[in-house]
């Protein structure tokens, strides 16, 4: 009835490929988030008048 729910035979190559793909995606996402938060805080420390326009910065100041 639901052919897409049947288990499919996976090869070691496919498992290795998806493991590498997911690990790279997670690592890159974490690095991008780290850099963007660091750069945002540097910009706000240089130009504090921008803080009133950013909801993220207001929440950071309130909860830290």
N, CA, C and O atoms as a GROMACS GRO file, in nm:
protein
  256
    1UNK      N    1   0.081  -0.119   0.000
    1UNK     CA    2   0.000   0.000   0.000
    1UNK      C    3   0.087   0.126   0.000
    1UNK      O    4   0.077   0.208  -0.092
    2UNK      N    5   0.171   0.143   0.102
    2UNK     CA    6   0.262   0.257   0.106
    2UNK      C    7   0.402   0.208   0.076
    2UNK      O    8   0.476   0.166   0.166
    3UNK      N    9   0.439   0.214  -0.050
    3UNK     CA   10   0.569   0.162  -0.091
    3UNK      C   11   0.684   0.245  -0.034
    3UNK      O   12   0.792   0.193  -0.009
    4UNK      N   13   0.660   0.376  -0.014
    4UNK     CA   14   0.769   0.461   0.036
    4UNK      C   15   0.801   0.433   0.183
    4UNK      O   16   0.907   0.476   0.230
    5UNK      N   17   0.715   0.364   0.256
    5UNK     CA   18   0.742   0.332   0.395
    5UNK      C   19   0.818   0.202   0.413
    5UNK      O   20   0.867   0.173   0.523
    6UNK      N   21   0.830   0.124   0.308
    6UNK     CA   22   0.904  -0.001   0.318
    6UNK      C   23   1.052   0.028   0.337
    6UNK      O   24   1.105   0.122   0.278
    7UNK      N   25   1.118  -0.051   0.419
    7UNK     CA   26   1.263  -0.029   0.435
    7UNK      C   27   1.336  -0.056   0.304
    7UNK      O   28   1.309  -0.153   0.234
    8UNK      N   29   1.428   0.031   0.275
    8UNK     CA   30   1.508   0.017   0.152
    8UNK      C   31   1.647  -0.032   0.190
    8UNK      O   32   1.697  -0.006   0.299
    9UNK      N   33   1.707  -0.101   0.098
    9UNK     CA   34   1.842  -0.151   0.120
    9UNK      C   35   1.941  -0.034   0.103
    9UNK      O   36   1.948   0.027  -0.003
   10UNK      N   37   2.014  -0.006   0.207
   10UNK     CA   38   2.112   0.104   0.204
   10UNK      C   39   2.251   0.045   0.189
   10UNK      O   40   2.284  -0.058   0.248
   11UNK      N   41   2.330   0.110   0.111
   11UNK     CA   42   2.469   0.067   0.097
   11UNK      C   43   2.555   0.144   0.195
   11UNK      O   44   2.515   0.249   0.246
   12UNK      N   45   2.672   0.093   0.219
   12UNK     CA   46   2.765   0.162   0.309
   12UNK      C   47   2.804   0.297   0.252
   12UNK      O   48   2.827   0.392   0.327
   13UNK      N   49   2.813   0.307   0.120
   13UNK     CA   50   2.847   0.434   0.057
   13UNK      C   51   2.740   0.539   0.084
   13UNK      O   52   2.772   0.654   0.114
   14UNK      N   53   2.612   0.500   0.074
   14UNK     CA   54   2.504   0.595   0.101
   14UNK      C   55   2.506   0.641   0.246
   14UNK      O   56   2.487   0.759   0.274
   15UNK      N   57   2.528   0.549   0.338
   15UNK     CA   58   2.534   0.586   0.479
   15UNK      C   59   2.651   0.678   0.507
   15UNK      O   60   2.638   0.775   0.582
   16UNK      N   61   2.766   0.649   0.447
   16UNK     CA   62   2.883   0.735   0.464
   16UNK      C   63   2.858   0.873   0.406
   16UNK      O   64   2.894   0.974   0.466
   17UNK      N   65   2.796   0.878   0.288
   17UNK     CA   66   2.768   1.005   0.223
   17UNK      C   67   2.676   1.091   0.310
   17UNK      O   68   2.706   1.208   0.334
   18UNK      N   69   2.566   1.035   0.359
   18UNK     CA   70   2.472   1.113   0.438
   18UNK      C   71   2.528   1.151   0.574
   18UNK      O   72   2.497   1.258   0.626
   19UNK      N   73   2.611   1.067   0.631
   19UNK     CA   74   2.676   1.101   0.757
   19UNK      C   75   2.769   1.221   0.738
   19UNK      O   76   2.769   1.314   0.819
   20UNK      N   77   2.848   1.217   0.633
   20UNK     CA   78   2.940   1.328   0.604
   20UNK      C   79   2.862   1.455   0.571
   20UNK      O   80   2.897   1.564   0.617
   21UNK      N   81   2.757   1.442   0.493
   21UNK     CA   82   2.676   1.557   0.453
   21UNK      C   83   2.614   1.624   0.575
   21UNK      O   84   2.623   1.745   0.591
   22UNK      N   85   2.551   1.546   0.662
   22UNK     CA   86   2.487   1.604   0.780
   22UNK      C   87   2.587   1.665   0.876
   22UNK      O   88   2.560   1.769   0.936
   23UNK      N   89   2.703   1.601   0.893
   23UNK     CA   90   2.803   1.657   0.984
   23UNK      C   91   2.858   1.790   0.930
   23UNK      O   92   2.883   1.882   1.008
   24UNK      N   93   2.876   1.800   0.801
   24UNK     CA   94   2.924   1.926   0.741
   24UNK      C   95   2.818   2.035   0.756
   24UNK      O   96   2.851   2.149   0.788
   25UNK      N   97   2.692   2.001   0.732
   25UNK     CA   98   2.585   2.100   0.744
   25UNK      C   99   2.574   2.151   0.888
   25UNK      O  100   2.560   2.271   0.910
   26UNK      N  101   2.581   2.061   0.984
   26UNK     CA  102   2.572   2.102   1.125
   26UNK      C  103   2.691   2.189   1.164
   26UNK      O  104   2.675   2.290   1.232
   27UNK      N  105   2.811   2.150   1.121
   27UNK     CA  106   2.931   2.228   1.154
   27UNK      C  107   2.926   2.367   1.092
   27UNK      O  108   2.959   2.466   1.158
   28UNK      N  109   2.886   2.376   0.966
   28UNK     CA  110   2.880   2.507   0.900
   28UNK      C  111   2.772   2.595   0.962
   28UNK      O  112   2.793   2.715   0.980
   29UNK      N  113   2.658   2.538   0.995
   29UNK     CA  114   2.552   2.615   1.057
   29UNK      C  115   2.597   2.670   1.192
   29UNK      O  116   2.572   2.786   1.224
   30UNK      N  117   2.662   2.587   1.271
   30UNK     CA  118   2.711   2.632   1.402
   30UNK      C  119   2.814   2.743   1.386
   30UNK      O  120   2.812   2.840   1.462
   31UNK      N  121   2.902   2.731   1.289
   31UNK     CA  122   3.006   2.834   1.268
   31UNK      C  123   2.943   2.965   1.222
   31UNK      O  124   2.984   3.072   1.267
   32UNK      N  125   2.845   2.958   1.133
   32UNK     CA  126   2.779   3.080   1.085
   32UNK      C  127   2.707   3.150   1.200
   32UNK      O  128   2.714   3.272   1.212
   33UNK      N  129   2.637   3.074   1.283
   33UNK     CA  130   2.567   3.134   1.397
   33UNK      C  131   2.664   3.196   1.495
   33UNK      O  132   2.637   3.303   1.550
   34UNK      N  133   2.776   3.130   1.519
   34UNK     CA  134   2.876   3.184   1.612
   34UNK      C  135   2.934   3.315   1.559
   34UNK      O  136   2.946   3.412   1.634
   35UNK      N  137   2.970   3.317   1.431
   35UNK     CA  138   3.028   3.438   1.374
   35UNK      C  139   2.927   3.552   1.369
   35UNK      O  140   2.962   3.667   1.397
   36UNK      N  141   2.803   3.522   1.334
   36UNK     CA  142   2.705   3.630   1.325
   36UNK      C  143   2.675   3.689   1.463
   36UNK      O  144   2.657   3.811   1.474
   37UNK      N  145   2.670   3.607   1.566
   37UNK     CA  146   2.645   3.663   1.699
   37UNK      C  147   2.764   3.744   1.748
   37UNK      O  148   2.746   3.848   1.811
   38UNK      N  149   2.884   3.698   1.721
   38UNK     CA  150   3.004   3.772   1.760
   38UNK      C  151   3.010   3.907   1.688
   38UNK      O  152   3.036   4.010   1.751
   39UNK      N  153   2.986   3.905   1.558
   39UNK     CA  154   2.992   4.029   1.482
   39UNK      C  155   2.880   4.125   1.522
   39UNK      O  156   2.900   4.247   1.523
   40UNK      N  157   2.763   4.072   1.553
   40UNK     CA  158   2.653   4.158   1.597
   40UNK      C  159   2.690   4.229   1.726
   40UNK      O  160   2.667   4.350   1.740
   41UNK      N  161   2.747   4.156   1.820
   41UNK     CA  162   2.785   4.219   1.947
   41UNK      C  163   2.896   4.322   1.928
   41UNK      O  164   2.897   4.424   1.997
   42UNK      N  165   2.990   4.296   1.837
   42UNK     CA  166   3.095   4.394   1.810
   42UNK      C  167   3.036   4.522   1.750
   42UNK      O  168   3.076   4.632   1.787
   43UNK      N  169   2.943   4.507   1.658
   43UNK     CA  170   2.880   4.625   1.597
   43UNK      C  171   2.802   4.704   1.702
   43UNK      O  172   2.808   4.827   1.703
   44UNK      N  173   2.731   4.635   1.790
   44UNK     CA  174   2.652   4.704   1.892
   44UNK      C  175   2.742   4.775   1.992
   44UNK      O  176   2.707   4.883   2.040
   45UNK      N  177   2.858   4.717   2.024
   45UNK     CA  178   2.948   4.786   2.117
   45UNK      C  179   3.009   4.911   2.053
   45UNK      O  180   3.035   5.010   2.121
   46UNK      N  181   3.033   4.906   1.921
   46UNK     CA  182   3.087   5.023   1.853
   46UNK      C  183   2.980   5.131   1.832
   46UNK      O  184   3.007   5.250   1.846
   47UNK      N  185   2.859   5.087   1.799
   47UNK     CA  186   2.749   5.180   1.769
   47UNK      C  187   2.629   5.146   1.856
   47UNK      O  188   2.535   5.081   1.810
   48UNK      N  189   2.630   5.188   1.981
   48UNK     CA  190   2.521   5.150   2.072
   48UNK      C  191   2.384   5.206   2.032
   48UNK      O  192   2.282   5.155   2.077
   49UNK      N  193   2.381   5.308   1.949
   49UNK     CA  194   2.252   5.362   1.908
   49UNK      C  195   2.175   5.265   1.819
   49UNK      O  196   2.053   5.278   1.804
   50UNK      N  197   2.244   5.167   1.761
   50UNK     CA  198   2.175   5.067   1.680
   50UNK      C  199   2.099   4.966   1.766
   50UNK      O  200   2.011   4.896   1.716
   51UNK      N  201   2.131   4.959   1.893
   51UNK     CA  202   2.069   4.860   1.980
   51UNK      C  203   1.920   4.882   1.996
   51UNK      O  204   1.845   4.787   2.017
   52UNK      N  205   1.876   5.005   1.987
   52UNK     CA  206   1.734   5.031   2.005
   52UNK      C  207   1.651   4.979   1.889
   52UNK      O  208   1.529   4.966   1.902
   53UNK      N  209   1.713   4.948   1.776
   53UNK     CA  210   1.640   4.898   1.661
   53UNK      C  211   1.638   4.746   1.653
   53UNK      O  212   1.565   4.689   1.572
   54UNK      N  213   1.717   4.680   1.735
   54UNK     CA  214   1.731   4.535   1.724
   54UNK      C  215   1.660   4.464   1.839
   54UNK      O  216   1.695   4.484   1.955
   55UNK      N  217   1.562   4.382   1.805
   55UNK     CA  218   1.492   4.304   1.907
   55UNK      C  219   1.585   4.202   1.969
   55UNK      O  220   1.579   4.178   2.090
   56UNK      N  221   1.672   4.141   1.886
   56UNK     CA  222   1.765   4.041   1.937
   56UNK      C  223   1.856   4.102   2.044
   56UNK      O  224   1.882   4.039   2.147
   57UNK      N  225   1.904   4.222   2.020
   57UNK     CA  226   1.994   4.287   2.116
   57UNK      C  227   1.918   4.323   2.243
   57UNK      O  228   1.972   4.308   2.353
   58UNK      N  229   1.795   4.370   2.229
   58UNK     CA  230   1.716   4.403   2.348
   58UNK      C  231   1.694   4.278   2.434
   58UNK      O  232   1.706   4.284   2.556
   59UNK      N  233   1.663   4.168   2.371
   59UNK     CA  234   1.643   4.043   2.446
   59UNK      C  235   1.773   3.996   2.509
   59UNK      O  236   1.773   3.944   2.621
   60UNK      N  237   1.886   4.013   2.437
   60UNK     CA  238   2.016   3.974   2.492
   60UNK      C  239   2.048   4.056   2.616
   60UNK      O  240   2.096   4.001   2.716
   61UNK      N  241   2.023   4.185   2.612
   61UNK     CA  242   2.050   4.271   2.726
   61UNK      C  243   1.958   4.237   2.843
   61UNK      O  244   2.002   4.238   2.958
   62UNK      N  245   1.834   4.207   2.815
   62UNK     CA  246   1.738   4.177   2.922
   62UNK      C  247   1.774   4.046   2.991
   62UNK      O  248   1.772   4.039   3.114
   63UNK      N  249   1.806   3.942   2.914
   63UNK     CA  250   1.824   3.809   2.971
   63UNK      C  251   1.969   3.774   3.006
   63UNK      O  252   1.996   3.661   3.048
   64UNK      N  253   2.061   3.867   2.990
   64UNK     CA  254   2.200   3.834   3.028
   64UNK      C  255   2.246   3.917   3.145
   64UNK      O  256   2.360   3.902   3.190
   0.00000   0.00000   0.00000
